[in-house]
Amino acid sequence: MFILKLIRYAIEMLIVLFLIILCRSSSIDKSSNFMGNFTAKYGPRLGISNRANQNLKNALPNLDRKQRAKIIKRMWENLGRTSSEFLNIKTLINEKERIRVKGKNILENNLNNGVIYVSGHIANWEVIPIAIKQIDQKVGAVFRQSNNYLFNSWMIKQRKLITKNQFPKGISGTKEILNFLKNNGSIAMLVDQKLSNGVKANFFGLKSMTTSTPAVLSLKYGYPVIPLKVKRDGGANFKIEFFDQIKIDKTGDLEIDILNFTNKINLFLENMIIENPEEWFWLHNRWDKRFN
């Protein structure tokens, strides 16, 4: 079993190495276009696209079949582009004009304040810490460990090119995040995926297990939670907008307040996705049928 797993991981890493060579053999714009066109053509044919179709039915039931198919095709295009751009991350770091930021005053007002930035897997989410670093150099990012430890090691090295402050999801990562915030660092978190723990929050009118970490850290320790959205601005260029911090009317019951706070984060994500559904990651198994 171990040998078979190792062989599979090695094959996956060889594919990654091939893509690195392919994507770095031309400019970031050309490789982004190529990968986007490739995945837009072949991605919708994969069985996993059925999950994206069902998720669209759950979240946006008013869409017809053709509208869902168009969104799924564009989603695959975005995923291909994002993968290619991650392999060329140094270009996005160095060519700062590719990332336009709206709401820089919000970043400036929260500089050295210990702040949590939240968003989702939309457009190219990897550029979020790059945008924050235009104002705030002391930013950390939260990442999910890959099952493939060969790929995981390489992926962390890539992300450390953006910021050396990388924290894994989970209990140990939360402790590290809290210490980082206490030292006036800022944290960028993607909070749109299902977890085995957290709270049963509302998401597009359905119950979904959602991380409660931003709500807990804000309600217990007073750290502001700032939502942001990312959107493609033509090819490998992006617009990022920061919004005022999320606040709720506290009830005095911490559990209720955490749920209300998390629901408010999810409502922001909903509006962001509705505005630009073609660039969200619809392939994730977001909703648990046991709760709905």
N, C-alpha and C positions, 0 to 999 in steps of 0.2 A: 504493500500500500504506500509506504513512504517513498519507494523508488518511483512508482507511477506518478505520485504527486510531484516529486522533484523533476521528473521528465516533463510533466505538463508545465510546471513553472518555468523551466528552461526554455521550452518552446515559446511560451508567452513572452519571455524576455527577448528572445531572438526576433520575434515580430516587432517588439518595441524598438529594438536596435535598427531593424530595417526601416521603420517609419522615421526614426531620428535621421538616418542618412538621407532618406527621401525628402523629408521636410526641410532639412538644412542645406540641401543642394541648390535651393533657389531662395528668392526673397520670401519674407513672411507673407506678403500679399499673394504671391503666386501659389505658395504651398497651402495657404488658407483657402484660396479659391479651389484648388485641385481637390483637397480633402473634403471640402464642403460639397462639391459636385458629386464626388464619388459616393459619399455616405447618403446624400439625398437620393441617389439613383438606386442603391442596393439596400440601404437600411430599412425602408418600408416593407421589403420583401421578407424580412426576418420575422420569425415567430414571436419574438418579444414585442414587436410592434402591436400585437393584439392587446397587450397590457396597456400600452399608450392609448389605444382606441377606447378601451373600457374606462380608463381613468378620465378621458375626455367626456365620456357619457356620464360619468359620476359627477364631474365638476361643472361641466357646461352642457347640460342636457338639451338646450335649445339648438345646438349645432346639428346640422344634417351630416350624412355620410361623407359627402364631397368636402364639406368644410373641415371635418375631422381629418380626412386624408391629406388635405393641403397643409394643415398644422403639423401633422406627423412628418411629412416630407421636409418641411422647413425646420422642424426640430432636429431631424437627422443632419440636415445641412449645418445647423449651428453646432452640433456635437462634433462633426468632422472638423469644422473650423477651429473650435475650442481645443481639440486634441492637437492639431497642427501648431496652434499658437503656443500651447504649453511647451511643446518641443522647441520652440523659438522664444522662450520666455525672456532671454537676455535682450532681445530686440524691443520687447514691450517695456522692459525696465529702462533701457537707454533712450528710447524714442518717446519721451514724455508727452510730446504733442499728440500722440495717438489716443491719449486718455484725457477727455475734457471733464472737468469737475464743476458741478453746480452745488452751491451751498458750502463753499470753503469757509465762510464765516462760522458755520456750525462746528467744523473741525477746529478752527482757531479758538473758539470759545470753550472747547473741551480739551484743549491741549494740556498735558500733564495733569489730567483730572481723574484718570482711571475710568475709562468709558468702554462700553460694549456696543460694537456695531453689528447689526443683524441684517441678513438678507437671505436669498435663496439661490439655487442652482439655475440661474438664468443668464442668457448671453454668455460671456466668458467671465465666470465668477472668480477665476484666478487673478484677475486684475484688481480686485478690491483692495488688497493690502498695498499694491503699487500706488493706487490713487490716494489712499490715506497717507502714505509716506511723502506725498507732495507737501504736506503740512506737518505731519506727526511721524517722526523717525522711530519712535518707540512703540511700534505696533507688533502684535503677535497674531498668529492665525491658528485656527483649530483644524486638524485634519483627521480623517478616518484611516486607520491602518488597513493596508491591503492584505488579503489572505496570502498573496504571493510575496514572500519576504524578499525575494530577489528584486522584484519591482518596487517594493515598499522602500527599500534602502535608496534606490535611485530617485524615486519620487520625492522623498524628503530632502535629498540634496538639491533637487531642482527648486523646491519651494523655499529652501534656505537662501537661494539666490535673491528671492524677493525680500524675505526677512528671516533673520536667524532665529527669531522667537517662534517656534513651532510647538504646538501642544496637542497631544493625542486626545481623541474623544474618550470619555470614561471617567471613573472616579479619580484616578491618579492625575489625569489631565485637568480636572476641575480644581484640584488642590493647587496645581501649578498656576492655573489661570488666576485664582484668587490671590496668590502671592504676587503675581505680576501686576494685577490691578492695584494691590496695596502699595506697590512701588511706582504708582502713577503711570503704568503702561496702559495701552489700549488694546482691545481684543476684537478681531473680526471673526464672526461666526455665521455659518450657514445653518439655518434652523428649519428647513422645509422637508426634512426626511423623517420617516417613521423610525421610532426607537422601540426597544423592548421595555424600556421604563419611561419615566416622564409623567405627563398628565394626558387624559383623554380630552383633548381640546377640539373646538369646532374648526373645520377646514372645508370650505365650500359646502356648508350645511351638513357635513358628516363628521362623526367622531373619529379622531385620529390621534394615536399616541405621538406626543410632541415633546421635545426637550423643554424642561422647565428651568434650565440653568440660567438664562438671562433674567427671567422673572425672579428667581430665588436670589441671585446676586444683587439685583436692584432693590428688592424689597427688604432684604436682610441687612445689606451693607450700604445702600444708597447710591450705587453706581448707576449713572444714566445709561439708558438703552436707546441708541440712535439707529433708526431704520434707514436703509438706503436701497436704491435700485440701480441696476446696470442695464444698458441697452446698446446694441450694436449701432454704430454710426457710419455704416458702409465698410465692408471688408473687415480688416483687422484694426478698426478704430472704434472707440467707445465713448458713451456719455454715462457719467455716474452722478447721481443726485442724492444728496444727504437731506434728511428731514428733521424736524424738531423731535426731541426725545419723547418716548412713549410714557404716558402717565395714566394712572387710574385713580378712581375714588376708592380709598381703602375702606374695607368693612371692619377691620380689626381681627378677622379670621384669616390667618396666613394661608391656609389651603385654598380658600375661596379667592383670595387676592392673587395667588399664584395662577390659578386657572383663569381669572379675568384678565390678568396681564398677558398670559400666553395667548388667549383668544384675541386680544387686541393686536399682538404681533402677527398672528395668523391672518387677521383681517387685512393688515397692510400687505402681506404676501399675496393674498387673494386679488386685491386690487391691482397689484403689480403684474400678476400673471394674466389677469383679464385684459389688461392694457396691451400685453405683448405675449400671447400664448405660444407663438411659434418658437420662442427661445427658452421656454422652460423645459425641465427634464421630466417629461411625462412617462418615462420608462420605469420610474421607481414604483415599487409596490407600496404606495402611500397609505391606502385605506385598508383597515382590517375588517373583514366581513363579520367578525364576531361582535363588533360594536354597532353595526348598522343593519 
